[in-house]
Amino acid sequence: MVDALFGAGLSRPLDEPLWRLLAQVRALRVPVVAVDVPSGLHGDLARPLGTQPLAAPADLTVTFMAPKPAHLLMPGLTVCGELVVVEIGIPALALPHLNAPSGPGAGAEPALALRNGPALWRAAWQVPGRDAYKYRRGHALVFGGPRMLGAARLTARSAARVGAGLVTLAVPESVWPIVASTLMSAMAQGLDDRSDASLQQAWGDLLGSHAWAALAIGPGAMRGLPGTDPAATLRALVLMALAHEGLPGLVLDADALMAFEAEPQRLFDALHARQKAQPHATGVVLTPHEGEFTRLFGPAPLAEDGGAIDKLARTCQAAQRCGAIVLHKGPDTVIAAPDGQAVINTDAPVWLATAGSGDVLTGFIAGLLSQGLSGLDAACAGGWVHAACARQFGPGLLAEDLPEQMPAVLRQLCW
């Protein structure tokens, strides 16, 4: 059955007779090929308009010129089946002129976004030259708290595997012997944790002691920190890092984001202040999953039809609001920059839905920042290789398996 009733520009719900017709198509249990999008699916919002579910999901969708958000974002991603993009003679130079908002809930967000892949960032990720040495490849710093040591260790190993020349894992002195005895290629640095004041002093001294290329903070960072309010202690460490002028790139994940849950504007103000004071710095990347994103940026606003606006729009608005790169994790990961650039990563396998995989992604991005990639390039490349490592391993994946797939993935990238 070929479904060519409506395309991606549909702006109203299907009326009842048409919806029943498509439902009958689905009841026939025959393969459905959709032209542009399955009829009833909005091209930008990636969901049906109105209250009815999509009547006839497609087994194959053939679209033209470029994928639309409906093909790349949930829930549209699940109802389009296999996607084929057909060239019809429109030059690629026309795409930027089509990159304008449209449809219910349209605002400053783009209607089209790039699909993540090596063509976007491969030129920025240089193979080390013959004259390379470890310091030239960048020294990454990772902060870990005392109670969830595995998370920060995953981050540190991932930063090294993706190419950082050196990695230091900073932890409270109370757990330093445990970390130091388990790390091999990475270095362990103890921080005085007798009080929150002593920890902050040690953290400030550490930040100023080296020419760090990047910092990753958040995985396993909060629990067990000194002081009566561990969140306040971690907030202080994050704010100190953002204000430090000798730190080109940062990745804030997990606890580093949730420490600001009660006062997110404080984090956003610090990010904007950093951008103003250090306009040429590599950048800051925030990596929230859906729960963290909602707790930090609030619930999704409603479009004109009463449904939530799409993930692409939400993420673009969040990046503009906080002044940083936002990597909004999920099966349809969206990466957005404050200037409106947006990229969608759609090929993450379900095996990534396991504890610790986000800590590995944080390490990949930090390692790429250490090598001089911009925040947007590092986020896009990190997201892509994260998924590629999961595909390389396959079913049965644990988070600690991901960094070990990196050599094979790098060989596929012609390293």
Steps between C-alpha positions, in 0.01 A plus 500: 500500500639841402404784735526832315203685650690769691864608528721664758324836467170380650392758762169361630376173647356244263121505493318190622417338161862522383631370831264200479613434141865486608412284798344252257827497308683406817244226572582337165851420633661569162830689459449878492724734301458866597581787266682775696346401838224267616181703457407690814857543628611863530833553326651728765336386824557129428160402639140485379298816550189466711414225746495194272809279466652449159262279306740326262871481590725432203740215434688720252499877463637668187573868544671758282806722518570456875356331809242702692481517880208255486738235365763555768314588822283289726227391461520556123822298490306189605218525243692580181665160463799487267585847364613565143597854395469560124674781314260691275732765357483765774855620574636463852562876504124545525480330840603802712226707335244237602625497858212711628247422772155387400192338648340510843732612776766626261740749651871569473579131448601365159250292302786296354801360681808316386523126550807406700783326319877521440454741209407771753805478728762264353715784362520657847619178663858477381709185504802570725803606299838332513620774732214450749564435869265448792476863610418612148211253495358669808477438874146423618388538860212295641340560841348212696323486832560249781195273471462407130857451390417284200327786318799734501739214418291420193518865398876516547565181300272616221679835472829315462365247249364770269840666483579732793875493556473495879211456743496589868217382725461727803322347800473576874803377693279266702459275194827579323663164592212310338519699178879510484520122534259438211610756241783415266542746212310780675635686804321538833508832688381523858310807626479602866142414600507562874245779440323668213732799538814284480363319195430828322849623583658182367282515187602857429867411546464204263328708231789745507777240511490374140411609150186286487348460155158386623304409810223244549298535818175339606511118479491367856594843629258600776431222748721507806656841441589687822274764650138503612380548142692290242311672216626840618855363519481368144343824375799687638743269319314538170484879529872514579574296187280720281673812629851358451659660195752223433242235415403502130233229498257356755240224507230525767296184554276328754568635852668815367165589343271376776695700761334804338152351481361742760672803344575433132530869416813513713663247268374679188635833624840342562502348150416833336761677713762247391412548135528876536832484685650221284347534152774292338484205743412160354162492667278333758286195428202399716388136460161449673269207442127575480443500876794728570406725208146549636621564853750759377308673220141426601225295332440524128284802405188436298454559129189664360319167466547424870777244457858544618748664264758266353834407648693692234327826591535438874871430472568802278315723746696349791835564329407862440379538857811359668764615252661156457489196276216273615510129416150377584547123532258230389420273205474824301790697650484869405810719517445876485721808519402846626531641146219273375705221342342161567595140429297184559660165579264216408705180482555426871419130560282394790801333664604846623208493745723373780645654815821693444471554125444873558820517707687356202347760267616774737853362480493478121397865471762613755770308313399663173496846658852425627611455141375846403160426347234766548217430740257424219744277309598315819137442596407376152807280459465367855136411445576325171793291624303414817231340281761344271669332796166354610432367151850355488439298818130415458268324746619440854675838514616641833626856533855384562497324161452827311849654531656172391321520163661836421809364317279318249278806455803722442626261234161531327554878499823443303736557787 
